[in-house]
Amino acid sequence: MTTAKECILIVDDSESTLEVLKRNLTTAGYQIFTASGVSGAIEILEQTRLDLVITDLKMPNVSGMDLVRHIHENFRDTEVMMITGYPSIEGAVEAVKTGAEEFLAKPFTDTELLSAVKRVLDKARTYRYGRAKTDQAVPAHKGLIGNSEEMREVFVAISKASSASATVLITGESGTGKELAARAIHYSSMRSSAPFVPVNCGGIPEGLLESELFGHVKGAFTGATESRAGFFHAADGGTIFLDEISDMSLAMQVKLLRVLQDKEVCMVGSNRTRKVDVRILAATNKDLQGLVKKGLFREDLFYRLNVITIIIPPLRERGDDILLLAHHFLIQFAAESGKTTLRFSDEALQSLRSFNWPGNVRELENVIQRLMVMTDGDIIEVPDLPSLMRFSALRKIGFNRTLAEVESEYITNVLASVDDNKTRAAEILGIDRKTLREKLKRTEPPPS
C-alpha cells in the first residue's frame, strides 16, 4: 500500500483493459483516472496534477507515442509508462527516447504491473528532490528528520512517551539516531527545563562506571582526592540517557536495578543513600532478549527498562528519507563551511537512495560532509560518490532476473574485484577452480 494517494491516469481504447488496470491500481492505494483516447487524456492532464500516465501504444486517431511526446514537452513532473500488445525492440527504444520511463508488454501479471509502477514513481520522487531548491529548509521533528511511514510511527511513539514518566528502551542499529530520539522525548516532556545527561556505557571502563554514574566520596579509592557527584546527581529532576546499556556488566546491572527500584543512589565509598528524581531512558543496538536468554543481561532489569519500547528503523527501510537527510546535511555543511550549497544529479540521488547504508544516518552524514569538501564542481555526480556506491549504481534493480543471471553477474563482479585471479575468486565463492571454469563456460556467449 502506498502512504499517499499518488495520481495515475490510464489511457487505453479497450474498456476491459481500463477496468482491470483501474481495479488493480486502486486496490494498491493509488488514485486513478481513465481516458479512452489521447484527447480525453490531454483534457485530464490540463485539469489535474498527475504523477504517472500509463498509456497504450496503438490507439485510433492519435497514438500513445504522440501522447508520450506531448507529456514530455509540457508536463515536466508527470512520468509516463507505455503498455502494448505489439512489443518490439524498436518500439521500446522509441518510447524511451520520447520520454517513457517503462515499456511493458502485454500480457503482464499484476505483480509486473505494480512493480513497474512503483519503480517509475520512486524514480520520479528522486528526480523531484534533485530539482528542488537547495536552500529550502528540511522539516524536522524535534531534531529527527523523516517523512516515511516508519518514522511517523516513531514520532507518534515519542509523543506518547513524552507525556508519560515511564522508563523507555530505544532500540535500533548503530547510527540510526537513538540519542536524538531520547533528546526528543526529554525536551517534549515536563522535565524539559531540567538537565538531559547522556552516558555512553560502552565508552567508560568497567572499573570507573559505578563512580561515574553514582559519584564517589573523598578517599573511596586511590586517586579520589575529593568527593565528586555522579551523572545521576547531575540529572536530578531531569533525564539520564544510558546508551549501549547492553555493555554494562552483570554486577553494574544489579546496582542500576536498585536505583530503578528505590529511586536512590549510593556514592562509592559511602554508606548513605540519596534520593534522586531521574527519568531513565536506555538504548541498545543489540537484542536484549537474546542476551537475557544467554544469561548476559538480567531479566528483571530488562523488564524494568522495557516499559515503553521505541524501535528506530534502519535508514535502508526509510525510502525517500534518505534524500531528505542528504538535502539537510548539504545545507548544514554548506552553512558551516561558508560554501555555496551543492546539488545532486538525478543519477547520484538514485545511487544514494538504492545504497544499503550499513552505518545508517551517521554514515550518510559523513558521506555528505566528505562530498562537500572533495567535490570540485557545483553538482555532485555519481563519480564523486564513494566507490561502493558507484558499484551500487551499476547494479540492476528488481526481481525479474533468473537465478542464472544473478549468479553470472556476481561471479563477474568477484573476478573483477580480484583482477581476474580465478584461484582467489574460487576461494571467495566457496567453490573449486573446476566448478568456477564450468560456470564461466555457461556464461560465455555462443560463437557467432
N, C-alpha and C positions, 0 to 999 in steps of 0.2 A: 504494500500500500504506500502511496506517496504521502508526504507530510503536508503538501499544499495542493490546491486544485490547479494544476497546470492545464492550460487550454490547448486542445488539439482539434484541428479541422481535418476531416476525412473527405476526400474528393474522389468519387468513382461513379461511373454511369450505371453500375449494377446495384440495384436496390438491395439484393440479398447480401452482397459484399459489405455495403454500408451498414446494414443491420448487424452482421456478425462482428465487424470491427468495432462498431459503437458499443455493443454489449460487452465485449471483452475488455475494452479500454475503460469503460465506465466502471466495471467491476474492479479494475485495478486502481481506481481512485482519481481518474482524470476527468476534466470537464470536456465534453465532446460536442462539436458542431459538425454538421454534414452538408455536403453540396453534391449534386449530381452532375455538375459540369463546371467549367472554368469560370464562366460569367458569374454564376452564383457564388463561387469561391472568392472571387475578387470583391464582390459585394460584402461578404462577411469579413474579409481581411480589412476593408476600409472602415468597418464599424467596430471591430473587436480586436483587442490585443491578444495575439496568438503566440504560443510558444513553439508549436510544431504544426506543419501541414503534411499530411500523408496523402499522396496523390497517385492515381493510376496513370500509367504512361499513355496508353491508347484510349482516347475518348473522341466522340464525334465533334466536328466543327473545330475546336481548339484542343491541341494535345496537352498532355501533362508536362511535356518538356517546355512548352511555352509558359505554363504557369510557374514552373521552377525558375525560369529566367526572369519572369515578372517579379516574383518574390525576392529573388536575389538582388535585383536592382532597386526595389522600392521598400522592402521591409527588412531592415538590417538585423533586427533581433528575433526574426522568425526563422526557424530551421525547417528543412524540407527532407522528407523521406519518400522515395519513389517505390511503388509496387507495380508488378506487371506479370501477366501470364505469358508474355513473349520475351523471355530473357535472352540476352546476347551480350557478349563482351563489349561490342561496340556501343550498345545502348547504355550499359553500365558506365563506361568511360565517359560518354557524352553527358549523362546525368550528373556525374560527379563534377565534371568540368563546368557545367552550367550552374551548379550550386547545391546539388542534393548531397546530404551527409551520408545517407544509406540507400542501398538499392536492394530491394527484397523481392525475390522471385516467387510467384505463386506456383503450386500451393505451399503455404508455410504453416507451421504449427503455432499455437497460441504462445508457447514459450519463446519461439523465434521472434515473433512479433513484439512481445513485451520486452525481450532483451534488447532488440534493435531500438525500440522507443526509448528505453532507459539510457542506452549509450548516447543517443543523439541529445537528449535533454541534459544529461550530465555534462557533455561537451559544450552545450550551449551556455550553461551556467558558468563554466570555466572561462569561456570567451568573454562573457559579460564582466566578470571580475577583471579580466585583462584590460578591458576598455574603460573601467571605472576610473574616476579621478583619484589620484593617489594622495591628495591632501584631504580626502574625506575621512572624518573620524569613524572608527570602528566601534559599534555598540558593545558595551561590556556590562556584565552583571557582577558588581562588587569586585572588579578586577578579573573575573573569569570571562573569556570571550568564546562565544559559540551560539549557533542558531540551529544546530541539529536537534532532532528529537531526543537523542541520548542526553545532550547537555541540558535541554529544557527540563528533563526529568531530574537532573542533578540540581538545577536551580530551585525546583519545587521542594526537593528534599532539604536543601539548605534553608529555605524559608521556614519550613516546618521545624527543623532543628533549632533555628534561631529563636523561636518563640517558646522553646522548652528549656529545661535546665539539666536534662539527662546527659550522660556520657555518650559521646559519638565516636564510632570507629569508622575511619575513612580508608578505603582500600583502593588499590589501583597500581598499575605498573610504574616504575621509576620515570619521572619526568612528565607525568600527566597533570600535575597541579594540585596535589593533595594539600600542601600548605596554603595555597591560595583559597581552597575550599574552606579550610579551617579558619582562615582570617575572615572570610565572608560570613561564616557563622558567628564569629565573635563580634564583628563590627555591625552586625544586624541585630544583635541581642541587647538585652537590658544591661549587659556588662560592657558595652562598647566604650564607655569613658574610662574604664579600668584597664590595667595592663594586659597585653597579649604577649605571652612568653613562649617562644618556640625553642624546643630542645631536641637536638639530634642524638637519640640514644645510642646509635651506632658509631657516632663520632667521638664519644667520650670514653676513655679507658675504663674498664670494669672497676678498677680499684678507686677511681675518682667519682664514679657516677652517683653513689649514695651521697657523698659530700656535696656534689654539685646540685643535686635535687633537693636535699633536706638541710643543707648547711652544716657547719661544724663549730665547736667551741674551741677556744684557745687551748693548745696542748693536747688536742684529741689525737694527733698523730705527728710524726716527725715533719716539721715544716709548717705546722699550724700555729703560726706566731700570733695570730689574732682570731677572734671569733668572726664568722662570716655567715651571712644569711644565704639560703639556697634559693633555687628557682621557684619552689612552692611559696616561699615567703614573698618573693618579688611579684608573684602572680596573685597575691591575696586580693580578693574582691573581683578578680578578672578570670582569665582563661590561661591554662597551660596546655601547650600542644606538644605531645610526646611522639615525635616522628620516629619511624622504624622501631616501633615498640617490640617487634619480634626479636631484635638483637639483645634485648635485656636478659640477663641471666636468671635462672630459676630463683636464686637467693634474693635478687633485687625484685623479682616479681612478687615474692611474699611480702616484702616491705611496702611495695606500691599498693598491693591489695589491702593492707592495713590502713593506708591513707584513705583509700576509697571507702572503706567500711566505717572508719572512726572520724573522718574529716579532721585529722590532726597529724602533725609531723613531729618527729623527734630528731634534733640535730645530732650529728655524730659526736660522741664523747659526752653527751648529756643524758640524764635520766628523766628530764622534764619534757613533756609534750606541749605543743602549742596548737590551738585550733586555727584552721585556715579555711577560708571560704573561696575555694578554687573549683572552677569547672574544668574537667579533663576532656580534651579531645586527643585521640590517638590515631596513628596512621601506620600502615604497613604495605609493602609490596609483595608480601608472602601470604601463603594460605595458612592462616592461624588455626583453622580447624584441623588441617593436616598436621600441623605441628603439635596440636593437642593430642592427636591420636598417637604420635610418635613419642610423646612424653617430653617434648621440648618446650611446651608452653602450658602454663597452669590452666586447667579447665575452668576453675572458679574465677580466675582473673579474666579469662576470655568472655565469660558471660557478664561480668561486671562492666567490661568495656563495650560489649556488643549490644548495648541497649538500643541505639539507633545506628544503622549502617548506611553509609553513603558510598557507592561504587563509582569511581571516576573512570569513564571509558577510555581505552587507548585511542590515540589520535587516528589510527588507521580505520577505526569504526565510526569516525565523525564526519565523513563526507566533505562537504564544502567548508566545514570549519577550518580545514587545512588552509584554504585560500584566504579566509577571513583573518586567520592568525598571521599568515605570511604578509598580508597587507598591513596589519597592525605593526608587526616588527619592522617592516620597511620604514613606516612613518616614524617609529620610535628611534631607530638608529640614525635616520637622516637628521632628526632634530638634535640628537646627541652629538653628531659629528659636524653639524652645520653644513651638510651637503644637500644637494637637490635630491629629492626622493626619486629613486629609480622606478622603472616599470618592468613588469614581466611580459615576455612574449607569450602568445597563446600556447605554444608548444612547451615552454618552460613551466607554465602553470599546470598543464596536463601532466607533466612529469612529476611535479610536486604532489599533485593530488593522487597519482597512482602509486607513489612510493609507499613502502610498508611502515616507515618511521619507528624502528625498534626503540629509539630513545625518546619518542613522543614529542611533546611540545618543547621540552628543553633542547632536543636535537634540532628541531625546526628553527628555534630561536638562534642557536649557534650557527646554523647554515646561513640564515638571512644576514646575520652580523658579518660573516665572512664575505658574503656576496657584496655587501655594501662597501667593504674595504677593497676587495680584489677586482670588482668589475670595472672595466675601463669606460665603456660607453654609457648611454642613458637607459638602455634596455637590457635586461637580463635574459640571455638566450640559453638554450639547452647546453651548449659547450661550456658555459660559465658554471654549471652545476657540478657538484662532486661526482666523481666517476661512477659510483654506484647508482646514482640517479640517472646518469646518462645511459647506463645499461638498461635501467628500468624503462626508459623512454622508448627503447628499441623493441621491447618485448610485445608480442601480440597479446591483446586482452580479450577475454571471453572464454566460453566453454563450448565452442563449436569446432574444436580440433580433435583429431583422433589421437589415441594414446601413442601410436607410432610417430605422429608428427611432433608431439610434445617431447617424446624420448629423443628423437633425432635432433631437435633444437638444443636440448640440454647437453647431449654428447658433444655437439659442435661447440657450444659455449665453454664446456670444460676443456676441450682440446685447445681452444683459443687462449684460455687463461693460463695454460702451461706451455705455451709456444709449441704446440703440436707434439709434445712429448707423450707418446702413446703409453709408455710404461707408467708414468706418473698419472695420466688420465685414468688408466685402468684401476690404479690404486684408489683414486678418489671415487670412482664409480662403484667400487667393490666387486669388480669382475676381473677375469684374467685377460691377457692380451688377445688370445684366440677369440674369445667371445666379443671383445671390442672390434676386432677385424671383421667378424661376421656381421655385426650390427652396422658397421660403416659401409660394408658392401650393399646392405639392403637400402641404405640411404642414398647411394650413388645413382645419378640419373642414368637411364638406359642409353646405350650408344646410339648415335644418330645415323 
